[in-house]
Amino acid sequence: MERRKGHPFLEILAASIHEDFRFPILEVFAFLYAISTFAFLGLGSRITLMFSPRSGEAYTYQLVSIQMGMPLFIFLILIFKNVVYGFGNEFEKGTIQTLLSYPLKRHMVLTAKLLSALGVSLLMFLGIQFFALFIMAPQTVSANLTTVIVSYLASLSYPLFLTAILLIVAMKIRKGGLALVLGIVLYFALSVAQGILTVLSITTGSPLTLQALSILNPSLALQYHFNPLGSLTGGETLWNPDFNEVLVYLMGGYCLVIAAFLIAYYYFSRRLNI
């Protein structure tokens, strides 16, 4: 009796998950997520109590921001490993040709790869984060759920945009190691640029550069919503966007994310020659 074959999409997804999270990668990163999340959540609770009462949106934002610090960096490391190095390495070894031989359209092949490289990592990150919040601060989270959700959306916008850009870079140069180096350089270059633009805004007394940067990184707008940007003299508030403005920056940020991924899909489906 002839053995039935599985669905090509599910076969590629299963093979990608096996490759991206082979033992002990999944276990190690889940452990790092859990340890860093609970450690920073406990630390965040003590720090935020020094500056704000144990209630309200400001307290919730500070708590979530501190809790996300190290786990978000670990999430970026996993994304760099799976997307930047993983995709580049598959092009370099020629294994991507095997995936394209499946009776499946190219955009579906890329979707399966991204569900493994990005989707599983994102689910693990958010699952542990929300589990820790509801265990350690259930009343605060329930009372300010909108602030929690907006905080996560704002913080993830920039990493997702960077992922899409680096995916295009990996497809262009087709070398895992080089793509990884370029990704690390780009990440730190943008981080330095953000610090320089912040100093520039304070010294010039104009928030325009930060407002432009907040489209790329909406977490900046949310940060200055709860912690207004002051001038050098300390007597003037340079920028303190209201919540509706933050939502506008958030929508702008995800428009950039969607546009970047659409470009990556278009390049993989129409322009990539293999």
N, C-alpha and C positions, 0 to 999 in steps of 0.2 A: 504494500500500500504506500503510495507516495506521500511523503511528509509535507504538510501544508506550510507554506512560508508565511512569516509574519508580515505585518504592514511595513513598507519601507521606511516611513517616517519614524515609527516606533523602534525599528531596528537601528536606525542612525542615532536616535535619541539614547537608546540603551547603550550602544557602543561608545557614544560620547561621554555619557555619565561614568561608564567604567574607566575610560581613559582619563577624564578630568579628576576623578575622585577615587582612584585606586588606593587600596590600603597602604599606609594609614593616613592619607591626606584628609579625608573627610573627618575621621576621628580627631586628628590633631587640631584642625581648624574649629570644629565644634567645641572642643575643650577650651581653646583659646578664646572663642566668642563668649562662652559661659563664664570663665574665670574673670576676664576683663570686664564683662558686663556687670556682674554682681559686685566686683571690687569697686568699680567706678560709680556704681549706683549708691553703694554705701558711703563712699567718699563724697559724692555729690550731695547726698542728704545732709551731711554735716556742714558742708561748705555753704550751701544755699540758705540754711537756717541762720547763718551769721548775717546775711544781707537782706533777707526778705522773710515774711511770716510763712508758716507752713500751710499756705493755701494760695489760691489765685493763679492767674496765668503766668506771671513773672517767675514765681517759684517753680511751676511746672516746666517752663521753658529752660530755666537754669538746670533743673534736675535732668531733663532729657539730654541737654547739650553736653553736660559732663559725662553722663552715662554713655553717650555715643562716641566720645572721643577716641579711645583706643580701639574699640570694636570696628568703627568705621575705617580706621587705618588698616586693620586686619582684613576687612572686606576688600579694600583697594588692592592689598597684596594678592589676595585670592583671584581677583579679577585680572590683575596683571599676569598672573601665572596661567590662568585658563584662557583668557581672550588674547592678550598680546603675545605671550610666548607660545601658547598652545596653537593658535591659528597660524602664526608665523612658522612654527615648527612643522605643522602639517603640510604647509605649502613647500617648505624646504625638503621634506622627506618624500613628497609626492603622494601622501596618503589621501589628500583631498580629492585626487582623481578617482580613487576607489569609491568615495562617497557620491561623487557626481555621476558614477556609472549606474546608480540605482534608478529605477523608473520613477523619478520624482523631479519636480521642477526645482530649479536652483534656489529660489527664494524659500522653499520648504526645507531644503537641506540646511540653509543658513539659519532658519528658525529653530530647527532641531538642535543645531550646534549652540545657539545662543540660549536656548532653554536649559541646556546642560551647563554651559560655562557661566552664564549670568543668572538665570532663573533659580537654579538650585542654591547658589550662593546667597542670593537676595532673600529667598524664603528662609534659609537658615539664620541669616542675620536678623531679619525682622521677627521671626518666631521667637528666638531667644530674648531679643530686646523687649518685646511686648510681654512675654512670660515673666521676665524679671520685674518689669514695672507693675504688673498686676499682682505679683506676689509681695513686693516690697512697699508699694504705695498705691493700693487699690482705690482708696477714696479720692486721692489727688488726681489720679488718671481718669476716673469716671466723671469727676466734676469738670475736668478741663480736657476732654477727649479731642476737641477741635484743635486746641493748641498742640497736643501731642502729635496728631496726624500731620498738621501743617509743618511742625518742626522736622519730622522725618522726611516729608516730601521736599522741603527746602534743602535739607542736608544731602539728600540723594541726587538732586538734580545735576549738580556739577560732576560727581563721579560717573553718572550715567552718560553725560555729554562727553566726558573724557574717554569713556569706554568706546563710544561710537567713533570718535576721532582716531583712537589708537587701533580700532578694528580696521579702519580704512588704511592706516599706515602699515599694519601687518600684511594686508592684502597687496599693498603696493610693493613693499620691499621683499616679502616672502622669505624672511629669515627671522627665526624665533629670537635668537640672542640679540640681534641688532634692534629688532622691534622693541624688545624689553628695555634695552638701554635707552632708546629714544623716548619710550614712555616714561621712564623714571626721570629723565632730564626735563621733559615737558611738564610733568607734574610739579617738580620743584621750581622750575622757572616761573610757572604761573603762580605758585605760592609766594615766591619772592616778589613778583610783580604786584600781587595783591597787597603785600606789606608796604611797598613803595607808594602805591596809589593812595593808601590810607594816610601815610605821612604827608603826601602831596595835598590831599584834601584838607588836612588839618592846618598845614602851613599856609596854604593859599586862602583858606576860609571858604572854599567852594566844595560842595559835595558832588559835583557833576561827574567826576571820575568814578567815585564809588557807586553812584546811581547807574552808570553805564556798566560797571563790573557786576552789579547786582542782577542784571539780566542773565549773565552767565552763571552767577552763583547767588541764587535768591536767599541763601542762608544769611548773607550780609544784611539784606534789608530787614529780615526778621531779627537779627542781632541788634540792629540800631533802632528797631521798634521798641524793644524792651530795655535797651541800654543806649540812650541817645548819644550821638557823636557830638562832643563838645569842642570848642575852640581852644587854642593854646592858653588863652587867658582864663578859661574856665567859666566865663560869665555869659557865654552865648552858645546856644544849641545849633550846631551846623546842620544836623539832619536827624529827624525823628519821624520816619514814615508811619502813617496810621495803618491799621490792619488791612484795610481795603487796598492800599498801595502795595503792601506786602503780597497780597493775592495776585495783583497785576504783575509784579516781578516774577512771582511763582509761575504764572501762566506763560509769561515770556520765556522763562527758563526751560519749561517743558516743550514749548514750541521749537526751541533750538535743539533739544534732545531728539524730538521726533524728526526734525529736518535732517539731523546728522545721521540717524539710523536709516532714514529713507535713502540718503545718498549712498550709505554703505550697501543697502539692499540693491539699489540700482547698479552700483559698480559690480557687485558680485553676480548679479543676474544678467547684465547686458555687456559690461565692459571687460570683465575678467577673462583673459585668454589662457586656457590650460590645455 
